Amino acid sequence: MSQAQQTAAELLVDCLKEQGTDRVFTVPGESFLAVLDALHERSDIETVVCRQEGGAAFMACADGAMSAAGDCLRPGVAFVTRGPGATNASIGVHVAHQDSQPMILFVGDVARPMRDREGFQEVNFEAFFGPIAKWAARIDYPARVPEYIARAYSVAVSGRPGPVVLALPEDMLCDPVSADIKPRPAIVRPAQAVCPDAMQAMFAMLADAASPIAIIGGAGWNTKAREHFHAFAESVGLPVATAFRRQDAISPSSPVYAGNLGYGPNPALVKRVKEADFVLAVGARLGEATTDGYTFPATDHPDQLLIHVHPDPNELGRVYLTELGLACSVDEFAEAAALWEDHSIIPFDAGKEAHAEWEAWASHKVSDNPPALDMGACVTAMREALPADTIICNGAGNFAGWWHRYWRYAGYPSQLAPTAGAMGYGVPASVAAALRYPDRTIVAVAGDGDFLMNGQELATAAQYNANLIVLVVDNGAYGTIRMHQEREYPARVSGTELSNPDFAMLGASFGAWSATATTTDEFTAALAEAKERIGLRLIHMKIDVEQLAASGATVSGLRAKA
């Protein structure tokens, strides 16, 4: 290669750096060896080698989610190979899509002469990823690499953030390109200002309301949105609920924080949303989990006014009847609302009342006959032992409900959890968090079924000296499915029982300090010791399947109701 030329792969890596990428997650494949070679000399971009493409994609998704904390939304980046590699990684793309998180997945592809012959591991990636990505494309011409990369970053962070997939033909990556072709400048998320007339109309509606509520989080929510929405909501006494798994969108110490919606919410909060005459949704898409199947608020809500604020106009009126829609950045809206002066609004008492209801519901009360390992008491012990800004990472399962209810997501970011409900997210997300925030306490929370879907990424944590605590909640069952099974088919257990390894020994095999807890006291003691250590730590929490959910649901109770 002469001095006047570079490879397309080298140009691509230069483009990544120009766009602010400092870390990529990968499982290597021969289809993008040229990119790996271009990364070889780059100390300014860390290459994190993972053990399965689903884990790598989850790490990239989590990395993109955390970028908002710095008020500069950047996509997380993963590289995987074609065929099995890409299909494994598709779970991360789907999560990034449903969670509205910026991410770019690069897929090494078959060489251009092999296309459309069903070459080795060939997949039509535009067709495959099209329904779950904001944009899926292939770079066939090396001179257009800067154009495609800039567009990918722009699409990923603009409007409703989300995933982009770019296929890279392996022969294209080796093509020579003129050294005169340079990366395009870094993409900045477009500013979307607030319409003053719409703000005036919203405040007029709020002034006429008797029982208002806000539902917030998502769509590029950041520290600016968090701080300004705090100020606005507290100034008018507006109760603030967070959308499903967006609990760090407002500080739980705020006197107007009303708790979280999603699975197993506070019944008092559900009642408050149903009876609200004014609903302000900011950032939230009002998806199925947040609204319990689009029942509160209802899609047509005849006795409610819905003001929906979202950066993507396609989300406004898409599912819900919307009396007032504002297509603007959530942080710009929050700032405008905080600075708006409207003396016709008499502050509501509802915010203070809703916060008191949440405090009562979110404070664990030990029963007269508690289980040996009481999950609510364990989360309470964690709150007393760990820093307030601890980042909690979890996948899907009933086990997460105890943290959703009893943990206080005080920092930002402090909750990495998929709104898409994907299992296996917690451990990879915790690795990404530990690398991004080496000075903060990171905790991965996983059920036994959830953990074994991506537990292999403990190897990645060990390889990169990640400083994190892993909690494996082991009830020997797919607990969420078992709960539904006991409701629909009581005492007919089928397909939900698990035979598990000794998770403490498994953790130790990866070099982790590990312990087993079968009682609340044993967990508290193990947590205290884990807190004093650094590196990878794992606590195996053994609970009885009888203790099904944070709501208090039990196997015997469900069978008795049936």
Secondary structure as UniProt FT lines:
FT   TURN            3..4
FT   STRAND          5..7
FT   HELIX           8..18
FT   TURN            19..20
FT   STRAND          23..26
FT   HELIX           30..32
FT   HELIX           33..39
FT   TURN            40..41
FT   TURN            43..44
FT   STRAND          46..49
FT   HELIX           53..66
FT   HELIX           67..70
FT   STRAND          76..80
FT   TURN            82..83
FT   HELIX           84..99
FT   STRAND          103..109
FT   HELIX           112..114
FT   TURN            115..118
FT   TURN            120..121
FT   HELIX           125..129
FT   HELIX           130..132
FT   STRAND          135..138
FT   HELIX           142..144
FT   HELIX           145..157
FT   STRAND          163..169
FT   HELIX           170..173
FT   STRAND          176..178
FT   TURN            179..180
FT   HELIX           196..208
FT   STRAND          212..216
FT   HELIX           223..236
FT   STRAND          240..242
FT   TURN            244..245
FT   HELIX           247..249
FT   TURN            252..253
FT   TURN            255..256
FT   STRAND          257..260
FT   HELIX           267..275
FT   STRAND          278..282
FT   TURN            288..294
FT   TURN            296..297
FT   TURN            302..303
FT   STRAND          305..310
FT   HELIX           313..315
FT   TURN            316..317
FT   STRAND          324..327
FT   HELIX           330..339
FT   TURN            343..344
FT   HELIX           350..361
FT   HELIX           375..385
FT   TURN            388..389
FT   STRAND          391..394
FT   TURN            398..399
FT   HELIX           400..406
FT   STRAND          415..416
FT   TURN            419..420
FT   TURN            423..424
FT   HELIX           426..436
FT   TURN            438..439
FT   STRAND          442..447
FT   HELIX           448..454
FT   HELIX           455..457
FT   HELIX           458..463
FT   TURN            464..465
FT   STRAND          468..474
FT   HELIX           479..488
FT   TURN            490..491
FT   HELIX           503..509
FT   TURN            510..511
FT   STRAND          513..517
FT   HELIX           520..531
FT   STRAND          536..542
FT   TURN            545..546
FT   TURN            550..551
FT   HELIX           555..561
//
